[in-house]
Amino acid sequence: MKKEEEKSMTKKRSSKLLSWLLTLAMVLSLAAGMSITAFAQDNDIIVLYTNDVHCGVDDNIGYAGLALYKKQMQQQTPYVILADAGDAIQGAPIGTLSEGGYLVDIMNQVGYDFAIPGNHEFDYGMNRFLELAGKLDCGYYSSNFVDLRTGNTVFAPYKMFTFGDVKVALVGASTPESFTKSTPSYFQNENGTYVYGFCEDESGESLYAKIQSSVDAARNDGAAYVILVGHLGENGTTERWSSDAVIAHTNGIDAVIDGHSHETVPNKTIANKDGKQIPLTQTGTKLKNIGKLTIKADGTITTELVDKVPAKDTTSSYSVKTGDSLSRIAKSQLGSASRWKEIYDANRDKIRNKNLLYAGMKLTIPGSVRVTEDGKAVDAQTDSYIKSIQAIYQESLKTVLGHTDVDLTDKNLETGERAVRNAETNLGDLTADAYRYELGAEMKKDSCGLYIVKYNSMEYFLDMDEKEGAFCILQTVMGLQGELSQSEFDIMLDVVRSFHKEYNGDWNDGLSYVYSPWYNINESNEFNSKSLERIIKDFFEAWSFACANACLITDTSIWK
């Protein structure tokens, strides 16, 4: 009896000692600025990320390669999520012809867990974007995209993920440049009054305060780590709204995943409001890299960029359920019932009769890695899914309207550098001249250095040193407050159809569509109906155009 009492007392003392040690560890961790929950983390937490994919579904690594890499990471740790930092659904015919729909379908197939709207998510109109947002499985998030009529954010500002005992919050932030780098009317009501906003102001304080509020809310909700996923950018963007500025004016953010400026930033650090160095990263564009942020068990955060996915198999285990068949399992695990034989072949040592499975049987599901002709490792299921979509829209691009002997390009012919949005292109000139012809608009420079814009027998004088004046004039000249009627649209098509036959490729000193389209003009320089229709519609709707000379004079950040 005495021995049992001694054992009990020893056990109690041990328990008290353990409790005291844990309390001390918590106090010390707080003093060192570490996360308390770091002690409960049993595996690395991996946040994979992309930004500015711009419809590059099979460019570089491609979405099928990304899907494979996510599966490979899930074999290393159960704590894996995938986030997108904006500008995914615009930039190529696959996005244009579906108004973003195909891209949302592909993102669902890949398995995104978090996404934010970049400025180009709005390029198909607000109604269409909100429709797409409802179809994206993971949803969109943004702390500063606000409905001005209610004062509420359009989407939830953050999303909380739980990994064991550790909570990680991803907070979204969209660039206030969306007003000028998409179509302003999309953020207005029928009276031209802005009904959506991005916490934009001349000081940047409104943006900082809104993001800070969301970060604080996530912390109060139990987040041990807060990651800001922003479409803010650094170089070439409005400085007060840049990711660097946001970090410098906030605290409580552990790392920033960025987009918008198309920069390749494996890892860098920026001092926050309290002087703490915060990691900042960005992948570039069009899936040149996959971003990988790792939260280690000791609380440290690292970022890196992955430029190649290894051809490593991704087998998994499956427990047979009542009513299962090989075809049913193949459909749920491999995406197609016809792939049942792959499962059968991988489990010959367990399956005696392919038509007879029993509940609880452990099957090996074969990996889906496929190596393409150009040597890229991809997820076979995702690759097949993308190809099925491409086959659909490629059919709509086969109707040829005409041919030009001149290469219509969005690059500088002398240097080969991409001239989109900051210089003139002959493809832009072709479309611009057609639209100028239809509107009866002319622009010239007088002896005093002022631009004279003539439209509907009225003349406007434009001092190119005044950016706001430039926008007002261009908006008036191009009729951006109205809608293009079907008859006007048909005339425009006819004009372009006639222009392309005679176009000589010379650079013109006139209105230029500097936001040059990424639409299909094939290797034979043939136009098709869909490319022409979208060129004209975008030309009408977009603000990112100006006089060829003027766009080089004005602040470059305004025209990006």
Secondary structure, DSSP 4 states (H G I P E B T S, - for coil): -HHHHHHHHHHHHHHHHHHHHHHHHHHHHHHTT--GGGGG--S-EEEEEE---TT-TTSTTHHHHHHHHHHHHHHH-S-EEEEE-S--S-SSHHHHTTTTHHHHHHHHHHT--EE---GGGGTT-HHHHHHHHHHSTT-B--SS-EETTTTEESS-SEEEEEETTEEEEEEEEE-TTHHHHS-GGGGB-TTS-B-EE----SSSHHHHHHHHHHHHHHHHTT-SEEEEEEE--STTS-GGGSHHHHHHT--S--EEE--SS--EEEEEEEE-TTS-EEEEEEE-STTS-EEEEEE-TTS-EEEEEE---------EEEE--TT--HHHHHHHHHS-GGGHHHHHHHTTTT-SSTT---TT-EEEEPP-EEE-TTS-EEEHHHHHHHHHHHHHHHHTT--EEEE-SS---SB-TTT--B-TTTS--HHHHHHHHHHHHHHT-EEEE-TTSPEEEEETTEEEEE-TT-HHHHHHHHHHHTTTTS---HHHHHHHHHHHHHHHHH------SSEE--S-------TT-EEEHHHHHHHHHHHHH----EETTHHHHS-HHHH-
